Each structure stands twice: as C-alpha cells, then as structure tokens.
C-alpha cells in the first residue's frame, strides 16, 4: 500500500532528540553568542548592546531564559490536557528550534539596521516571534492530540515570554529614550494582530486537510498523525484503537507443518495468510515473533500470501491465529514419509515443492526479479490448483518475499505473474515416492544486529530437511524483504556446506519499518556478517538432524479483524487527496499569512 508507506516514511524525519540538558546548554550558548554578535553587526548608539558582555547577557535574558521557561511550562501543560504524552526533552528541543528561528531573523534585523534607518531590530524580533508561534501551533496541535484553543494558548508561551522579557530589558536599560516611536503599546499591538492573522490561517488550513479523513474514516488527520508519532517515539499502541474502529472481520487460512519425534513436537513451520503490518508493533507488525513465542518449540512463521489489506487491526488479533493453530495441532495426522525437494519454473516464476505424506508445501518466488506481496486471492487459487492437480489433502503456500521491488511488485489478480505461477504448478511431478525424513533446526536471535540493519526480533531460523540423502535448507530471516541478488549470494554460500537445495525467505515483519521510510530490506547493510550467521545456523541445523514424522494442516482462521480492502483503499485515497491538496493549500495559505504579518509589522502599525 504505497500511501501507507508514505505515512510510514514520515519516520525518517522523526529524529532522535537530544537530552534535555543538551538543549538547555545550547539555548544559553546560542543566545549569548548571538547577543554578542549583534553588537558587531549594529554597534550604533542606542542599540540594545553596549558591549559584548551586555549583548550576550541581554541575549540570554531575552531569548535563552524565555525559551527555557517556555520549554519548562509547555511539557506539563500539554500532559495535563490528557493528549499525547510529551517528554521534557521534546518540549525543550521545540523551544530550542523555535529560538533558533528567532535568532536568525534577529540577526537579519541587526544587519538591516546597520544599513537602513528604522526599527528593524525590534520589528525582526516581533516577526520572528510570529513565525515561531505558527511553527509551535502546527507542531503542538499536530502531534499532541489536544484541541486547537489549547494548542494556540500553549504555542503563544514562548513568543509572549520573549516579548515580555524584551520589554523588561528595555525598561531596565539606561537607553530607554532610544527606542523612539516603537512604544511598548505598539510592540504589543503588532504582536497581537500578527497572532490573530496566523491563528486564522492555520485553523483554515487544518480545517481543509482534516475534513476528508474525518468524513471518510471518522478520525482526524492530526489525530492519526499524533498517534503515529506516539508509536514511533514511545511505542504506544493507541493507534490500534483507530484501526479497530475501521476494521472488518474476515476468514483466512494458516498453513501448518509440524515435525515431531517420540518426545513431542520438534519444529513448527507456519504460513499464516495474515499480513505482518502495518508498522512497528502495531497490528500484526511484529506477528512473526509474537506468534512464534506463543509456542514452546522451534517455530518458523513465514509469509503467507497476503497484502496490507490483511493487516490485523490490533496485536490481540494474533491470538486468534495462535488459537487456530493450537486447535489444529490436536487432530493433525502424521506421516513417516516425504519426497525430495523439487523446483519448477515458468518465465520468472519459481515454485519450490516438497510432499509430506499426502500434503504439499509450495514456496513461491520471482527472484532475482523484484516482487512484493502475493495477494490472498492469488494464493488461494494457486493452492486450489495444486490441490486438485496433485490430489493433496492439504496444500500450503509460502510467499518467499525475498527480492525487494516495493509496492509496484505486488502480485495481484490479473497480473501476468499469476499465470506464470499457475503454469509452473502445472509442471510439478505429483507422483513422488515416499521416503523417511530427518529434520534439524537452529535459531540465532542475532542480538548484535538492530532494526536499522533490517533484522527483526526473531533473527535467523534454519530448518534442514533430509530425505533420501538430499538436504534441503529452509532459511528464514525476520526481515522485510531482501535486497535483489542477496538471495543468490546466500544460496551459493550455503550449498558449499553440503546442502543440495536452498530457499531463503523473509517474514515480511514490519517491526523494522520504523526506520528508513516504509521499507528496510535485509542485505543493504552488514550483508557479510549476516551471511556468517546464516552459515553458522545452517551448520547447527545439520548437526541437529534426527528422524521425525510430519503432519500438515490448512486451517481456517475465523472472525479475524483486519483493515480490509475497502478501508485500505479508503485510507489510501484519503491520504493521497490530503497530500495533493496540502501541496497547494499549505504554501498558499501559510506564506500569504506570513506576508501579511510581515507587511503589518514592518510597514503597518506605528
């Protein structure tokens, strides 16, 4: 879902903020330096700076102290209104950023005053405060999930404190007579009119961009943005409440392959037709790990055919998948036999196939050609085709998701790729002699890797299946897709270990997507170190080989609440329309408002 990823892509603009003490020190330092510099820029009699020390002290009092006070007041005020919880470091950084804007405009005013007659310095401070008010209003209203009136009141703190401190400093200085016509009343009047103009402009703009989302989905754009940022920065799951309101129930499938010894289940290989999205730990974002950890044995959670339409509305929906699997395991039938792994292809479509008793496991990929999610409808038709053709009792399909192309690579009904997959299935030799089976497995959480490296919480899992002296390695990376070509590199390296057939898969976890925009495919970073972990894990799996029996089941998950194609399309189209309108309206409204404010401050009031 491209527009969903556009929203996720906002995460790359959400920086890691500095600690509170760093912001405090920076505000004091910058305000002193700029205050001192202003003496050299405008050293005329009557300026607020009589020397470097005076200029620096005045800068700290007017800009630094006021901004620090603003940061200290903003955080508890926002939190008292029960919106998105604001941290002190966030409040202080906003104060620092706002102060930096004012200081830049202040320096420009000092420069102008040295060449032209007029009160450019004080006018520049007022104009800078007006700009900061607009910035603070947009940030606080857009991220804190509080109403407009409270956002305006909180946003006005820093500008009002700076202007108030300016008036105090002016009254305390011996150069009060040098402020000329720019009286205190005129200063206040300019500030108030500027704020009124900006309030009207900001409210009008937000009203335009809010209405489509609230009308179509019952949630405001700013509320959605606030909850999204809250999840990125704090791990909050409050966004799930919005998805629960717009979700719809469906029935889907989960494929189960269970390997057991005399001691019980040794390994589970799962393929839920549920999409592990949309992002982070929201919905099914971390489903591969959450689901795997609900079982006591080695469990691989692969990517079944599904798109963002099948994102669970909340993490608790994964419990329904878990229950379905556990119920299916109670009456699953086991066999002592399996076939060798085979691979068939048609054009770019490749199907890996292995029979377990009367059941069939299929692995679909287009690598090295890039592709993305295989639609559930496509997957269902492929499973039914293979089941009919080979008379298999259960057919399980895995979307290997191992050659990144992005949203343009989705395999949807009617695509040429669908028919290539169907033609490949037609080439499968269905009469395979049953042989005894051995299985070995290994798991490496890869604790030394991070989400930034494209590795999720479940790291690497390897399952080696031995049938008639043929070793087949099923390698699963807890990642969101894979850089094109990296699959071939892995296969080549693993085959040197005595492995005859290899398939590399990713879980499509979206827990790694809080970074690098909407995508973060594995293999773009630390590929050699990741390869070393894969090789080590495969060796451990070979050492773990032991005889097992195998059972398969394709079970139906009922009443799973997901986004659904209707709401997904509605969300995509709404976000797209908002983005399109904002590109035109935002510059027009906000720049026009700032222009009127500029004219009013510099040429309007006496």
Residue pairs with C-beta under 8 A, 6 or more apart in sequence:
1 278
1 307
1 308
1 309
1 407
1 568
1 571
1 572
2 407
2 572
3 571
3 572
3 573
3 575
3 576
3 579
4 277
4 278
4 308
4 518
4 568
4 571
4 572
4 575
5 407
5 517
5 518
5 519
6 518
6 575
6 579
7 228
7 518
7 575
8 278
8 279
8 513
8 514
8 517
8 518
9 517
9 518
10 225
10 228
10 229
11 232
11 279
11 513
11 514
11 515
11 517
12 515
12 516
12 517
14 229
14 232
14 233
17 89
17 90
17 93
18 26
18 89
18 93
19 89
20 88
20 89
20 92
23 71
23 89
23 92
23 93
23 95
23 96
24 68
24 92
26 96
27 63
27 64
27 67
27 68
27 92
27 95
27 96
27 99
28 60
28 64
28 68
30 63
30 64
30 99
30 100
30 103
31 59
31 60
31 62
31 63
31 64
31 67
31 99
31 103
32 56
32 57
32 59
32 60
32 64
33 56
33 59
34 59
34 63
34 103
34 106
34 107
35 49
35 55
35 56
35 57
35 58
35 59
35 60
35 62
35 63
36 49
36 52
36 53
36 55
36 56
36 59
37 55
37 107
38 47
38 48
38 49
38 55
38 59
38 106
38 107
38 110
38 121
39 47
39 49
39 50
39 51
39 52
39 54
39 55
41 107
41 110
41 111
41 114
42 49
42 110
42 111
42 113
42 114
42 121
43 49
43 114
44 113
44 114
45 178
46 175
46 178
47 113
47 121
47 175
47 178
48 55
48 58
48 121
48 169
48 170
48 173
48 175
49 55
49 58
50 175
58 169
61 165
61 168
61 169
62 125
62 162
62 165
62 166
62 169
63 99
63 102
63 103
63 106
63 162
64 99
65 165
66 158
66 161
66 162
66 164
66 165
67 95
67 96
67 98
67 99
67 158
67 161
67 162
68 92
68 95
69 157
69 161
70 95
70 98
70 157
70 158
70 161
71 88
71 91
71 92
71 94
71 95
71 96
72 88
72 91
73 157
74 86
74 91
74 94
74 95
74 140
74 154
74 157
74 158
75 86
75 87
75 88
75 90
75 91
75 92
77 154
77 157
78 84
78 86
78 91
78 140
78 144
78 146
78 154
79 85
79 86
81 144
81 146
81 150
82 146
83 144
83 145
83 146
83 226
84 143
84 144
84 145
84 226
84 227
84 229
84 230
84 236
85 230
85 234
86 144
90 233
94 136
94 139
94 140
95 158
97 135
98 132
98 135
98 136
98 158
99 132
99 158
101 128
101 131
101 132
101 135
102 125
102 128
102 129
102 131
102 132
102 162
103 128
104 128
105 124
105 125
105 127
105 128
105 131
106 121
106 124
106 125
106 128
108 124
109 120
109 121
109 122
109 123
109 124
109 125
110 120
110 121
110 124
112 118
112 120
112 124
113 119
113 120
113 121
119 179
119 180
119 181
119 182
120 602
122 166
122 179
122 182
122 187
123 182
123 190
123 601
123 602
125 162
125 163
125 166
126 163
126 187
126 190
126 191
126 194
126 601
127 194
127 597
127 598
127 601
127 602
129 158
129 159
129 162
129 163
129 191
129 194
130 159
130 191
130 194
130 195
130 198
130 594
130 597
130 601
131 594
132 158
132 159
133 155
133 156
133 158
133 159
133 194
133 195
133 198
134 198
134 201
134 202
134 590
134 593
134 594
136 154
136 155
136 158
136 159
137 151
137 152
137 155
137 198
137 199
137 202
138 202
140 146
140 151
140 154
140 155
141 148
141 151
141 152
141 155
141 202
141 206
141 222
142 206
142 222
142 225
142 226
143 225
143 226
143 229
144 151
144 226
145 222
145 223
145 226
145 227
145 230
146 154
148 203
148 206
152 199
156 195
159 191
159 195
160 191
163 187
163 188
163 191
166 187
167 184
167 187
170 176
170 179
170 184
181 606
186 605
186 606
189 605
190 600
190 601
190 604
190 605
193 600
193 604
193 605
194 597
194 600
194 601
197 593
197 596
197 597
197 600
198 593
198 594
198 597
200 593
201 589
201 590
201 592
201 593
202 590
202 593
204 589
205 585
205 586
205 589
205 590
206 221
206 222
208 581
208 585
209 221
209 578
209 581
209 582
209 585
210 220
210 221
210 222
212 221
212 574
212 577
212 578
213 219
213 220
213 221
213 224
213 574
213 575
213 578
214 220
214 221
216 570
216 574
217 242
217 246
217 567
217 570
217 571
217 574
218 245
218 246
219 242
219 245
219 246
221 578
223 242
224 239
224 242
227 236
227 238
227 239
227 242
228 239
230 236
230 238
230 239
231 237
231 238
231 239
231 279
231 280
231 281
231 282
232 280
232 514
235 280
235 281
237 281
237 282
237 314
237 315
239 282
240 282
240 283
240 313
240 314
240 315
243 282
243 283
243 311
243 313
243 314
243 563
244 313
244 314
244 561
246 313
246 563
246 567
246 570
246 571
247 313
247 561
247 562
247 563
247 564
247 567
248 561
248 562
248 563
248 564
248 566
248 567
249 559
249 560
249 561
249 562
250 310
250 560
250 562
250 564
251 556
251 557
251 558
251 559
251 560
252 272
252 273
252 274
252 306
252 310
252 376
252 556
252 557
252 560
253 272
253 273
253 304
253 380
253 383
253 554
253 555
253 556
253 557
254 270
254 271
254 272
254 273
254 274
254 304
254 321
254 324
254 325
254 328
254 554
254 555
254 557
255 270
255 271
255 272
255 273
255 304
255 361
255 394
255 396
255 397
255 398
255 552
255 553
255 554
256 268
256 269
256 270
256 271
256 325
256 328
256 329
256 332
256 396
256 552
256 553
256 554
256 555
257 268
257 269
257 270
257 356
257 359
257 361
257 396
257 550
257 551
257 552
258 265
258 267
258 268
258 269
258 329
258 332
258 334
258 550
258 551
258 552
258 553
259 265
259 266
259 267
259 268
259 269
259 437
259 439
259 548
259 549
259 550
260 266
260 334
260 548
260 549
260 550
260 551
261 546
261 547
261 548
261 549
264 297
265 297
265 329
266 297
266 298
266 439
266 441
266 546
266 548
267 297
267 298
267 299
267 300
267 439
267 441
267 463
268 295
268 297
268 298
268 299
268 300
268 325
269 300
269 302
269 361
269 463
269 474
270 291
270 299
270 300
270 301
270 302
270 325
271 302
271 303
271 304
271 396
271 397
271 398
272 287
272 291
272 301
272 304
272 306
272 321
272 557
273 304
273 305
273 306
273 310
273 376
273 379
273 380
273 557
274 284
274 287
274 304
274 306
274 310
274 312
274 318
274 321
274 557
274 560
274 562
275 284
275 306
275 307
275 308
275 309
275 310
275 311
275 312
275 373
275 508
275 562
276 284
276 285
276 286
276 287
276 288
276 303
276 507
276 508
276 509
276 510
277 283
277 284
277 285
277 308
277 311
277 508
277 510
278 285
278 308
278 311
278 510
278 563
279 285
279 510
279 513
279 514
280 286
280 510
280 511
280 513
280 514
281 315
281 511
282 314
282 315
283 311
283 312
283 313
283 314
283 315
283 317
284 311
284 312
284 315
284 317
284 318
284 510
285 315
285 509
285 510
285 511
285 513
286 315
286 456
286 457
286 509
286 510
286 511
287 301
287 312
287 318
287 321
287 509
288 301
288 456
288 458
288 478
288 507
288 508
288 509
289 301
289 456
289 457
289 458
289 478
289 509
289 511
290 315
290 318
291 299
291 301
291 318
291 321
291 322
291 325
292 299
292 300
292 301
292 458
294 322
295 325
298 441
298 443
298 461
298 463
300 461
300 463
300 474
300 476
301 458
301 507
302 398
302 399
302 476
302 505
302 507
303 373
303 398
303 399
303 400
303 401
303 505
303 506
303 507
303 508
304 379
304 397
304 398
304 399
305 364
305 373
305 374
305 375
305 376
305 378
305 379
305 380
305 382
305 397
305 399
306 373
306 374
306 375
306 376
306 379
306 399
307 373
307 375
307 376
307 410
308 373
308 563
308 568
309 376
309 562
309 563
309 564
309 565
309 568
310 376
310 562
310 563
311 562
311 563
311 568
312 318
312 560
312 561
312 562
313 561
313 562
313 563
314 561
317 560
317 561
317 562
320 557
320 558
320 559
320 560
321 557
321 560
324 555
324 556
324 557
324 558
325 555
327 555
328 553
328 555
329 553
332 551
332 552
332 553
333 357
333 551
334 357
334 549
334 550
334 551
335 356
335 357
335 358
335 359
335 434
335 549
335 550
335 551
336 434
336 436
336 437
336 549
337 356
337 357
337 434
337 435
337 436
337 437
338 354
338 355
338 356
338 357
338 434
338 435
338 436
338 437
338 465
338 467
338 550
339 354
339 355
339 356
339 432
339 433
339 434
339 435
339 467
340 354
340 432
340 435
340 467
340 468
340 470
340 472
341 352
341 353
341 354
341 465
341 467
341 470
341 472
341 500
341 501
342 352
342 353
342 354
342 428
342 429
343 350
343 351
343 352
343 353
343 501
344 350
344 351
344 353
344 424
344 425
344 427
344 428
345 351
345 424
345 427
346 420
346 421
346 423
346 424
346 427
347 420
348 366
348 369
348 417
348 420
349 364
349 366
349 417
349 420
349 421
349 423
349 424
350 364
350 365
350 366
350 367
350 424
351 362
351 363
351 364
351 421
351 424
351 425
351 428
352 362
352 363
352 364
352 365
352 501
352 503
353 360
353 361
353 362
353 363
353 428
354 360
354 361
354 465
354 467
354 472
355 361
355 390
355 392
355 432
355 434
356 437
356 550
356 551
356 552
357 393
357 434
357 550
357 551
357 552
358 391
358 392
358 393
358 394
359 392
359 393
359 394
359 395
359 396
359 551
359 552
360 386
360 387
360 390
360 392
360 394
360 395
360 396
360 552
361 396
361 398
361 552
362 382
362 383
362 386
362 395
362 396
362 397
362 398
362 425
363 397
363 398
363 400
363 503
363 505
364 374
364 382
364 397
364 398
364 399
364 400
364 421
365 371
365 400
365 402
365 403
365 487
365 503
366 403
366 409
366 411
366 417
367 400
367 402
367 403
367 484
367 487
367 488
368 403
368 484
368 485
368 487
368 488
369 403
369 405
370 403
370 404
370 405
370 406
370 409
370 484
371 403
371 405
371 409
371 410
371 411
371 417
372 401
372 404
372 405
372 406
372 407
372 408
372 409
372 410
372 411
372 481
373 399
373 401
373 410
373 411
373 508
374 399
374 410
374 411
375 410
375 411
375 412
375 413
377 413
378 411
378 412
378 413
378 415
378 418
378 421
379 397
379 399
381 418
381 422
382 397
382 421
382 422
382 425
383 395
383 396
383 397
383 554
384 395
385 422
385 425
385 426
386 392
386 395
386 397
386 425
386 428
387 394
387 395
389 425
389 426
389 428
389 430
390 428
390 430
391 430
392 430
393 552
394 552
394 553
394 554
395 554
396 552
396 554
398 505
399 508
400 503
400 504
400 505
400 506
401 481
401 482
401 505
401 506
401 507
401 508
402 481
402 482
402 487
402 504
402 505
402 506
403 481
403 482
403 484
403 487
404 481
404 482
404 483
404 484
404 519
404 521
405 484
406 519
411 417
411 418
411 421
412 418
435 467
435 468
436 467
436 547
437 465
437 466
437 467
437 547
437 548
437 549
437 550
438 465
438 466
438 467
438 545
438 546
438 547
438 548
439 463
439 464
439 465
439 466
439 545
439 546
439 548
439 550
440 463
440 464
440 466
440 540
440 541
440 542
440 543
440 544
440 545
440 546
441 461
441 462
441 463
441 464
441 541
441 544
442 461
442 462
442 537
442 538
442 540
442 541
442 544
443 458
443 459
443 460
443 461
443 462
443 537
444 459
444 460
444 461
444 533
444 536
444 537
445 457
445 458
445 459
446 455
446 459
446 460
446 530
446 533
447 459
449 455
449 459
449 526
449 529
449 530
451 511
451 512
451 514
451 515
451 520
452 515
452 516
452 520
452 525
453 522
453 525
453 526
453 530
454 479
454 480
454 512
454 520
454 521
454 522
454 523
454 524
454 525
455 477
455 478
455 479
455 512
455 522
455 530
456 478
456 479
456 480
456 507
456 509
456 511
456 512
457 478
457 509
457 511
458 478
458 507
458 509
459 477
459 478
459 533
460 475
460 476
460 477
460 478
460 530
460 533
460 534
460 537
461 475
461 476
461 478
461 537
462 473
462 474
462 475
462 476
462 534
462 537
462 538
462 540
462 541
463 473
463 474
463 476
463 541
464 471
464 472
464 473
464 474
464 499
464 538
464 541
464 542
464 544
464 545
465 471
465 472
465 474
466 472
466 545
470 500
470 501
471 498
471 499
471 500
471 501
471 542
472 499
472 500
472 501
472 502
472 503
473 494
473 499
473 501
473 502
473 503
473 538
473 541
474 503
474 505
475 490
475 494
475 502
475 503
475 504
475 505
475 534
475 537
475 538
476 505
476 506
476 507
477 504
477 505
477 506
477 507
477 522
477 530
477 534
478 506
478 507
478 509
479 506
479 507
479 508
479 509
479 512
479 520
479 521
479 522
480 506
480 508
480 509
480 510
480 512
480 513
480 519
480 520
480 521
480 522
481 506
481 508
481 519
481 521
481 522
482 504
482 506
482 521
482 522
482 523
483 521
483 522
483 523
483 524
483 527
485 523
486 522
486 523
486 527
487 504
489 527
489 531
490 502
490 504
490 531
490 534
491 502
491 504
493 531
493 534
493 535
494 502
494 534
494 535
494 538
495 502
497 535
497 538
497 539
497 542
498 542
499 538
499 542
506 522
512 520
513 519
513 520
522 530
523 530
563 571
